[in-house]
Amino acid sequence: MQCARLWVALGMILAAAAARLLPHPPNLTPIGAMALFGGAAFSDRRVAFGIPLAAMFLSDVALGLLAGDLRITFHPHMPFVYLAFAIQVVLGMVFLRRLSVLRVGTVAFAGALQFFVLTNFAVWAIGNWYPKTWAGLAECYVAALPFFQNQLIGDLGYSAVLFGAWALAERFLPAAHPAELRT
């Protein structure tokens, strides 16, 4: 990736991570879009995973410090949250090689859905809030629907912002404009 492109993409991811620190409704954050964008923008797999995951981790630490208790941020479900986040990076790498509004929207929806399914399964499987039955699992998913709604709004909205800003950068910053998104 050209140096200018790298810095533009890196700046966009860091801005998205910083946006998590602003007041927001539960789960209405840029993390899903940040993961998709990282997967799409960086051709080097280490960078595609490393930068979004590092940005997520740093913003998690900052949120814990702001709350005065890192246990709020780092909980037993955290490995599942990061796994779901990494899956979103893969979705960006695989399905967003060519960009269109429909493609970005569809992949953002799929990313939010897999995040919802995986992380709420972890809440049910590890936690003590729901019985370990099919009914308990269904109850867990139903209770999480408002969070899914917010995440879906966030993932779609922030994906539009990140990928739209990327398209504008490619158009108006000559150093950031290759023939296609991936280099």
HUTA-V934162 format. One record per helix or strand. SS is the DSSP state (alpha for helix, beta for strand). FROM is the first residue (numbers start at 1). LEN is the number of residues. Records with the same first field share a line. If there is no record, write none. Layout:
BEGIN
SS: FROM-LEN / FROM-LEN
END
This chain:
BEGIN
alpha: 3-17 / 31-11 / 45-23 / 70-4 / 78-18 / 101-26 / 134-10 / 145-28 / 174-3
END
